[in-house]
Amino acid sequence: SFMNDLDRIFSPGYIPTYVGLLNTRLPSTGIRESMFNLDQLSYHVFDVGGNRSSRR
Protein backbone atom coordinates (compact mmCIF):
# COMPACT_ATOMS: atom_id res chain seq x y z
CA SER A 1 0.00 0.00 0.00
CA PHE A 2 1.00 3.61 -0.42
CA MET A 3 1.42 4.20 3.31
CA ASN A 4 3.79 1.24 3.62
CA ASP A 5 5.90 2.58 0.74
CA LEU A 6 6.43 6.13 2.05
CA ASP A 7 9.99 5.49 3.26
CA ARG A 8 10.93 4.06 -0.13
CA ILE A 9 9.17 6.82 -2.08
CA PHE A 10 10.77 9.66 -0.09
CA SER A 11 14.26 8.16 -0.01
CA PRO A 12 17.03 10.00 -1.90
CA GLY A 13 17.52 8.54 -5.36
CA TYR A 14 13.99 7.10 -5.57
CA ILE A 15 13.06 6.10 -9.11
CA PRO A 16 9.38 5.27 -9.69
CA THR A 17 8.42 2.05 -11.44
CA TYR A 18 6.45 2.01 -14.69
CA VAL A 19 3.49 0.58 -12.77
CA GLY A 20 3.73 3.41 -10.25
CA LEU A 21 3.72 5.99 -13.03
CA LEU A 22 0.72 4.38 -14.71
CA ASN A 23 -1.20 4.41 -11.43
CA THR A 24 -0.76 8.12 -10.78
CA ARG A 25 -3.88 10.22 -11.02
CA LEU A 26 -4.22 13.90 -11.72
CA PRO A 27 -7.58 15.64 -11.91
CA SER A 28 -8.28 16.80 -15.44
CA THR A 29 -10.98 18.47 -17.47
CA GLY A 30 -11.49 18.60 -21.19
CA ILE A 31 -9.77 16.30 -23.67
CA ARG A 32 -5.99 15.87 -23.73
CA GLU A 33 -4.03 13.91 -26.28
CA SER A 34 -0.59 12.51 -25.50
CA MET A 35 1.60 10.93 -28.14
CA PHE A 36 4.68 8.83 -27.57
CA ASN A 37 6.83 6.32 -29.42
CA LEU A 38 8.04 3.00 -28.10
CA ASP A 39 10.31 0.93 -30.30
CA GLN A 40 8.73 1.02 -33.77
CA LEU A 41 5.20 1.92 -32.59
CA SER A 42 3.48 5.28 -32.08
CA TYR A 43 0.87 5.58 -29.35
CA HIS A 44 -1.90 8.16 -28.97
CA VAL A 45 -3.52 8.31 -25.53
CA PHE A 46 -6.68 10.36 -25.00
CA ASP A 47 -7.74 11.60 -21.56
CA VAL A 48 -11.41 12.59 -21.70
CA GLY A 49 -11.12 14.25 -18.29
CA GLY A 50 -13.29 14.55 -15.25
CA ASN A 51 -15.15 12.01 -13.19
CA ARG A 52 -17.91 10.12 -14.93
CA SER A 53 -20.47 12.01 -12.82
CA SER A 54 -18.96 15.35 -13.95
CA ARG A 55 -19.12 14.68 -17.69
CA ARG A 56 -21.80 16.40 -19.76
Rosetta constraint file for C-alpha pairs under 8 A:
AtomPair CA 1 CA 5 HARMONIC 6.48 0.50
AtomPair CA 2 CA 6 HARMONIC 6.47 0.50
AtomPair CA 5 CA 9 HARMONIC 6.06 0.50
AtomPair CA 6 CA 10 HARMONIC 5.99 0.50
AtomPair CA 7 CA 11 HARMONIC 6.00 0.50
AtomPair CA 8 CA 14 HARMONIC 6.94 0.50
AtomPair CA 9 CA 14 HARMONIC 5.95 0.50
AtomPair CA 9 CA 16 HARMONIC 7.76 0.50
AtomPair CA 10 CA 14 HARMONIC 6.85 0.50
AtomPair CA 16 CA 20 HARMONIC 5.98 0.50
AtomPair CA 16 CA 21 HARMONIC 6.62 0.50
AtomPair CA 17 CA 21 HARMONIC 6.34 0.50
AtomPair CA 18 CA 22 HARMONIC 6.20 0.50
AtomPair CA 19 CA 23 HARMONIC 6.20 0.50
AtomPair CA 20 CA 24 HARMONIC 6.53 0.50
AtomPair CA 27 CA 49 HARMONIC 7.43 0.50
AtomPair CA 27 CA 50 HARMONIC 6.70 0.50
AtomPair CA 28 CA 49 HARMONIC 4.76 0.50
AtomPair CA 28 CA 50 HARMONIC 5.49 0.50
AtomPair CA 29 CA 48 HARMONIC 7.26 0.50
AtomPair CA 29 CA 49 HARMONIC 4.30 0.50
AtomPair CA 29 CA 50 HARMONIC 5.06 0.50
AtomPair CA 30 CA 47 HARMONIC 7.95 0.50
AtomPair CA 30 CA 48 HARMONIC 6.04 0.50
AtomPair CA 30 CA 49 HARMONIC 5.24 0.50
AtomPair CA 30 CA 50 HARMONIC 7.42 0.50
AtomPair CA 31 CA 46 HARMONIC 6.82 0.50
AtomPair CA 31 CA 47 HARMONIC 5.54 0.50
AtomPair CA 31 CA 48 HARMONIC 4.51 0.50
AtomPair CA 31 CA 49 HARMONIC 5.91 0.50
AtomPair CA 32 CA 46 HARMONIC 5.70 0.50
AtomPair CA 32 CA 47 HARMONIC 5.11 0.50
AtomPair CA 32 CA 48 HARMONIC 6.66 0.50
AtomPair CA 32 CA 49 HARMONIC 7.66 0.50
AtomPair CA 33 CA 44 HARMONIC 6.70 0.50
AtomPair CA 33 CA 45 HARMONIC 5.68 0.50
AtomPair CA 33 CA 46 HARMONIC 4.61 0.50
AtomPair CA 33 CA 47 HARMONIC 6.44 0.50
AtomPair CA 34 CA 44 HARMONIC 5.72 0.50
AtomPair CA 34 CA 45 HARMONIC 5.13 0.50
AtomPair CA 34 CA 46 HARMONIC 6.48 0.50
AtomPair CA 35 CA 42 HARMONIC 7.15 0.50
AtomPair CA 35 CA 43 HARMONIC 5.54 0.50
AtomPair CA 35 CA 44 HARMONIC 4.54 0.50
AtomPair CA 35 CA 45 HARMONIC 6.32 0.50
AtomPair CA 36 CA 42 HARMONIC 5.86 0.50
AtomPair CA 36 CA 43 HARMONIC 5.31 0.50
AtomPair CA 36 CA 44 HARMONIC 6.76 0.50
AtomPair CA 37 CA 41 HARMONIC 5.66 0.50
AtomPair CA 37 CA 42 HARMONIC 4.40 0.50
AtomPair CA 37 CA 43 HARMONIC 6.01 0.50
AtomPair CA 38 CA 42 HARMONIC 6.47 0.50
AtomPair CA 38 CA 43 HARMONIC 7.73 0.50
AtomPair CA 50 CA 54 HARMONIC 5.87 0.50
AtomPair CA 50 CA 55 HARMONIC 6.32 0.50
AtomPair CA 51 CA 55 HARMONIC 6.57 0.50
